[in-house]
Amino acid sequence: MEDATASSSTHVVTQPPLKQARIDSGLSMSQQRVNKLVLNFLVDDVQCFSLVEQPSFRKLIEGISGGKKVMCRKTLMQRIDREFAVMKESVISKLINVDTVCTTADIWSAQNRSFFGVTCHWIDKDTLERHSAALACTRLNGRHTYDAVAAKLKIHAEYRIQNKVKSTVTDIGSNFVKAFREFGVRDDESDDYSDEVEEDGDGEQFFLPQHQRCAAHTLNLIATNEIHKAASNGPSFKLYRSAMAKCSSIWNKAHRSSLATEVVQEIANVHLTVPSVTRWNSEFRAITKLAGLPEEKLREICDKLDVPRLYPQESAFLYNSHIVTAISEAIEERFGSVLASHEAKMATASLPKFCLNWLSPEKRDDM
């Protein structure tokens, strides 16, 4: 028995140890490959360039790359400049063989800094595939004057497309509208624009392509200005003001008090939407929810929240049936030049979803 135990013990001790797993050295990367991956990560994920200076990031990269070093911030910036130059030349070479392009321009703010962006779009004449490229995403310092906007659009010349731009699409901000009115190809559209402060420039001369106003922003203008005009004229003005005041009272109570929200939920089993001043469709949705409630439940909600009840004529007004005519007329006025445009008709004719079905038979024959 003792001999068997000793033999077993000896067998365990003499068993060869397990080999520790090792990373195949063939998987190690070159320093050039590491630099390329780090640069792509920072650019694609819009990371701060200072990330390469963080000790934890440097340890991470060195650990998973087999000891390869992370480039410093100065080297990173130099590489990005070189990559940008290569990419820019690539875009220019693609645009050389393109006859016609359309561009877009926009201004936005983030963290109290303003930026100017330009994109370019074209269709390959052989494959009919649509292509796009970003031409600019740059800081816009100082006042957003109309000539500052025009100066940024000199980016067209940098990409050698200044004579190829059929039109530039922008929002209806006053500075964009004035820039194209002063320096661009004339069109027949009205000079109505959004309520932004228009600032004067310093008189420098520029040459801009034809201006195409963004359809989404134009619809937003119709949904705000035109509806307000229609509701503010004639005998409907007082009804509009009183109905909206009572709706606002309900929205404010439901928004500011969790108890009021619970009351509405208990009575009507809905969550009321509070309108946003920057989105016209949010007001439409908010009114739609109120107008869709049964009259007795709407009265009960008003009583529970201690707000004035809506009179029957005010409830009926919320359906905005008389606004339809104003909207229809505004669409015809503001989109008249687009609907009559031969280029727009040709564009829709090439899309199976639309073809020329939206045109009357007489106008179809004219095409």
N, C-alpha and C positions, 0 to 999 in steps of 0.2 A: 504493500500500500504506500509506504513511504517512498519506495523507488518510483512508483507511478506518479506520485505528487511531484517529486523532484524532476522527473522527466518532463512533466507538463509545464512546470515552472521554467525549466530551461528552454522549452520550445517557445514560450511566450517572450522571453527575454531576447532570444536570438532572432525573432521575427524582424525582417528588414523594415526600417521606418518608411512611412508614406512620403512620396516626393511632393514638395511644395509646388503648386501651380505657378508657372512663370509666363509673363507676357512675351509673346513671340516678338523677337527683335525686328522681324520683318515688317511689323505694323508701325514702327516709329516713323515720324514724319520729318521732312526736311524743314529747315528754318523758313525757307521761302513759302512752303505750304502753310505753315503756322501763321505767318504774316498775312497771307491772303485770306485765310479763314477768319482771323481776328478783324481784319478790315471789313469783310463782307458782313460779319455779325453786327458791327457797330453801325454801318450804313443802313443795312436792311431793317434793323430793329430800332433805328433812330436813337441810339444810345449816345450819352455824353462822351466826347473824346477824352475827357479826363479819366474815364474808366481804366485806361491802360496804366494809369499811375497808382491805382488802388492796390495795396499789397495783397489783399485777398484774391483779386482777379489775377494778378501776376503769378501767385502761387498755384492757382487753379490751372492756368494754361501750362505752366512749367511742369506741373505734376502729371497732367494727362498727355503731354507731348514728349515725354522722355527727357525733360531738362532743357527744352528749347526756350529761349528768352522772348519776352514781350517787348515789342518796339516801344520807344518813348513817344511822347505826344508830338514832338516836333517831327519825327520821322513819319508818324501816322498822317499828319497834315500834309506833308510833302507827297506821300503816296496817294492821298485822296485827290490832291490837285492834279497829279499825273493821270489818275484813273478818270477824272472828270474830263480832262483834255481829250483822252482817247475816246470816251463815250460821246463827247460833243462832235468830234470828227466823224464818228460812226453815223450819228444822226444826220449830219450835213451830207454825207455821202449818199444816204438813203433818199434825202430830199432833192438831190440834184436831178434825179430822173422823174420827179413828180411835177405835174403841170399845175395843179390847183390844190390848195389846202384851206382849211378853216382853223382858226385859233380861238382860244378862250382866254379871258383875263379876269382875275379876281383879286380882291384885297381882303384880308382878314387879320384879326388881332389875337394874340395869345400872350398871356403874362405881360400885358401892357406894352407889347412890341407889335409893330405892324409888318405884314409880309405881303409881297406881290408875287402872284403865280401866273404862269402862262403855259398853256398846253397847245399841242398841234395835232390835227387829225386829217387823214387823207385816205383815199381808196386806191389800192394797187390796180393800175389800168389793165394788167394781164390776168390777175386772179380774182379781181373785184373784192378782195379782202380789205377790211377796214383796219387801219393802223393808227396808233397814237404815240405821242412822245411828250414828255415834260421838257419845256424849253427853259423855264425859269422858276425858281423858288427863292426869292431874295428879300432882304430887309428893305422896308420902305421907311426911310427916316424923314423926320420933319412933317410939315403939313401935307395933307393929301390934296394938293391943288390939281386942277385939271391938266396943267402942263407937266406936273410931276408924273401923272398917269401916262401922258403921251410920251414922256422921256423913257419910261420903262419899256414901252412897246417898241423901242428901237432894237429890241431883242430880235425882231423879225430880220433886220439887216445882218445881225451876227450869224444867223443860220441861213442867210442868202435866200430868203423866201419873201422879201418885201414886195416883189412883183407877182407873187403867186397866191397871196392871201385873198381869197374871195370875200371873206367877211370875218370879223372878230366878234364873238359872242361875249357879252358882259351882263351884269345886273343893271338895274335902272337907277343906280346911285347918281346923284347930280353931277359929280365930278367926271364920271365916265361919260355921261351923256354930253356934257359940255366939251370934253376933250375931242370927241368925235364930231361934234357940231362945229368946232373951231378948225380942226385939222383933218377931218376925214371926208370921205365921199358923201355927198348930200343924199338924204333919203326923204321920204314924204311922211315919216311918222311924226306924231305930235311930240311936243317937248315936255310932256308930263313926266315926272320922275319921282322917286321916293323922297321922303322928307329928310334929306341929309343936308348939312350946311355946305353950300357951294363956296369954294374958296378961289380967289383970283391967283393967277400965276405971274411970272415975270416977263411974259411976252415973247419967249423963244418960239421959233417956228418948227413944226413937225408935219409929217405927212402920214396919215393913218388910212387904213383900208375902210371899206364900208362897215357900218356898225349894225350888228344884229342883236336886238335886245332879248335877253333870256326869257323864254316862254313862261317858266315857272314864276319868275319874279313879276312878270307882267300880269299873270293870273292873280298873284298875291295883291298887286295894286288894284285890280278890278274888285277883288273880294273885300278890300278895305275902303278905298276911296269912293268907288262907284256906289257901293251899297250904302255907305254913309250919306252920300249925296241924295240918293233916292229916298232914304228913310228920313232925311232932314228937311225935305221940301214938302210944302203943303200941309194939309191937315194931319198927315201921319206922323209929323215930327213929335208932337206931344205924346202920342201913343207909343212911339218908339222909345222916347226917353223914359216914360213911366214904366214900361214893360222891362226894359233893360235894367233900370234901377232896382226893381223888385227881384229880378233874376240875380243881380249882383249881391243883394242882401242874402239870398239863399246860399250862393256860392261861398261868400265870405264866412258865414256861420259854419257851413259844413267843412270848410278848409281849416279854420282856426280852432275848432273845438272837436275833440274826439268824441265827446258825448253827442254832439249834433250829428256827426257822421254815423254813429250807432242808431240814432233816431231815424235817419233817412233809410238806413239799411233795414231796420225793423219794419218800417211802414211799407216801403216800396221794393225792398230787396235789390237795390242798385247802389252803386258808388258814383256819386256825382263828380263830373269832371270840372276842374277849375280852369277857365280860359287863360291862355298865355298871351301876353301883349305882342309877342314876336311871331305868333303863328295864328293866322286867321282861321285855319281849319279847327283849331282847338276850341274857338268860340262857337263854331258851327256844331261841333260834337257836344259841347256843353248844353247849348240850346236844344239840340235834338233830344237829349236825354230828358230834359224838363218837359218839352212839348209832347214827348211820348208817354208821359205818366197819365194814368186815369185822373180825371178832374177831381174826384173825391180824395184821392191819395195826395195830390198836389196841395189841396186845401188843408189836409191834415198835417202835412209837412210844414206848411207856412204857420199854422197855429202852434205846433209843437216848438218850432224855432223862434216863435214870437216875431215874425216878419209879416208885412202886409200881404194879403192874398192878391192873386192876379185876377183882375176882372175878366169875364168871358171874352170881351173884345181884345184884351191884352194877350190872352192865351192864343186866340185865333191869329193875332198879329205875328206870333212867334213862328208861324209856318212860312212867313215871308213870301206868300204867293205873288204879291205885287212887285217883288224884287226881281222876279225872273226876267221880265221885260228889260229892266235896266241892265242886268248882267248880259243878256243876249245882245243888246245894242252896244255895250262896251266892248264885248269880244269882237264884234264885227268892225268896230272902229279901230281898236288897237291892233288887231291881227289882220286888218284889211290888206295891208301891203304884202304880208306873208302869203295870205290865201290867194292873192292875185299874182304872186311871183311865179314866173315860168320855171325857175330853178327849183322852187319848192314842189311844184307839180311833178317835175321830172324825178325828184327825190322820192316822192311817195309812189310814183308809178313803178319804181324799181323794187318796192317792198310788197311782197304778196299779201301782207296783212291789210294793206290799204289799196294798192293799185290806183285806179281812178274812180272807185265806187263812190267817193264822197262828192264828186263833181256832178253837176246836172248833165243830162245827155247832150245839150247844146254845147256846153263848155268842153265836154269830152271830145266832141267832133273837132273842135278848134285845135286840140292838142295834136 
